[in-house]
Amino acid sequence: MRHGTLGTGIGWRPEIADTVERLDGVDWVEVVAENVCPGHLPASLERLRARGVTVVPHGVSLGLGGADRPSEQKLADLAERAEFLGSPLVTEHIAFVRAGGALTASPQLEAGHLLPVPRTRDALAVLCENVRIAQDGLPVPLALENIAALISWPGEEMTEGQFLAELVERTGVRLLIDVANLHTNFVNRGEDPAKALDELPVEAIAYVHVAGGVERDGVWHDTHAHPVSEPVLDVLRELTSRISPPGVLLERDDDFPPEAELVAELESVRTVLRSAPPAGRATGAPAPRPPAVAPAPADARERLGIAQAALLSALVAGTPAPEEFDQRRLRVQSRALAAKRAQVVARIAPQLPEILGRDYRSMFLAYARGRPMHAGYRRDAMAFAEHLLAAGRPADERVRRQLTHWWQERAGLRPRRRSARIVRAARAALVRR
């Protein structure tokens, strides 16, 4: 690792683990925090650590932009990973990922995705308190990432740059600036990346993300499954004209290309960094600890919770959409959430698409319509299989038997009482063998 900086890195994923080990000039890697288990690291990560490659855990489930205070268990898990990996910092997102629950006296819903926080005084007060709770529970500095968004909240009171600047001023938190997300918000919400960079405190930047996406029907989808585009590199150029980022990381989460293409993408990032003019400001130093953040007013949490629950329910449960939102964009976001849900379930339970074949996607999307996720993707996979078996599906008896075996192996010998119908269907399928 370069002295005082992270350098150039890449997101470590199991699918490209061997490739990452072979890449020249990779100073550090980032791992999805929820996908690693202290004491049981993949051998590839162990070898990288033995070579002195820095590993940074990147969380996706804290939901610091949500109305609830962060989960003590999730914070403890993130802290454990940071200590085990010897990481210099941990990162998360300025987003909400769940809504509802006790605060709103409604069922808690999971988005399975990072959703934007309204840039309002209420939301900022809640976010700042949540950030300070997280900072107090972590052994290393925290950096927060700006997210990509398909939708805008009505009645916002600040630009993205102003919102980030106030967040840093109040909490001293560092920033993980994703230039691909700045480009996404330019296409989808008309927000000028240069203006955002002018307004945010670039000296608080801990590192930078670069990733690919694709534009469809005037909407930019931050897929992390496409090559980095020239407009995204242009935003990186804008950033490097202002500061020298201490680290830049290439993200790729799906549709992994051949090794030569990853090498070329890393080189395109390095070319931008090499061609940048000498920057007047260096980044990466922790900001001085600001005064204690006042607790967010209880009514601010309640107002935010109600608004986020109404939006998420419209997106994943089919309830009426809140007024003043762009209805077309809400439909695009809803379809994107369902598609991602099907994709992630297929990734964590690959036997399901193997068993169901080409019908998997249509069957899952039909199941997901009006059935929001409540307890994460693994439980979602089980609930999908339970739904099919309770309905006597698939129609092909051989396929249904395979699905029955898959479900029984994971449900255990004493399934929950509410699964009685599925148990009966499973037993009936096995009797017919």
Sequence and secondary structure as in RCSB ss.txt:
>XXXX:A:sequence
MRHGTLGTGIGWRPEIADTVERLDGVDWVEVVAENVCPGHLPASLERLRARGVTVVPHGVSLGLGGADRPSEQKL
ADLAERAEFLGSPLVTEHIAFVRAGGALTASPQLEAGHLLPVPRTRDALAVLCENVRIAQDGLPVPLALENIAAL
ISWPGEEMTEGQFLAELVERTGVRLLIDVANLHTNFVNRGEDPAKALDELPVEAIAYVHVAGGVERDGVWHDTHA
HPVSEPVLDVLRELTSRISPPGVLLERDDDFPPEAELVAELESVRTVLRSAPPAGRATGAPAPRPPAVAPAPADA
RERLGIAQAALLSALVAGTPAPEEFDQRRLRVQSRALAAKRAQVVARIAPQLPEILGRDYRSMFLAYARGRPMHA
GYRRDAMAFAEHLLAAGRPADERVRRQLTHWWQERAGLRPRRRSARIVRAARAALVRR
>XXXX:A:secstr
  TTS EEEEE  GGGHHHHHH TT  EEEEEGGG  TT   HHHHHHHHTT EEEEE SS  TTSSS   HHHH
HHHHHHHHHHT S EEEESSEEEEEEGGGTEEEEEEEEEE    SHHHHHHHHHHHHHHHHH SS EEEE    S
   TT  S HHHHHHHHHHHH  EEEEEHHHHHHHHHHH   HHHHHHHS GGGEEEEEE   EEETTEEE  SS
S   HHHHHHHHHHHTTEE SEEEE   SS   HHHHHHHHHHHHHHHHHS   SEE        S      HHH
HHHHHHHHHHHHHHHHT     TTS HHHHHHHHHHHHHHHHHHHHHH THHHHHHGGGHHHHHHHHHTT  BSS
HHHHHHHHHHHHHHHTT SSSHHHHHHHHHHHHHHH SS  GGGHHHHHHHHHHHHT 
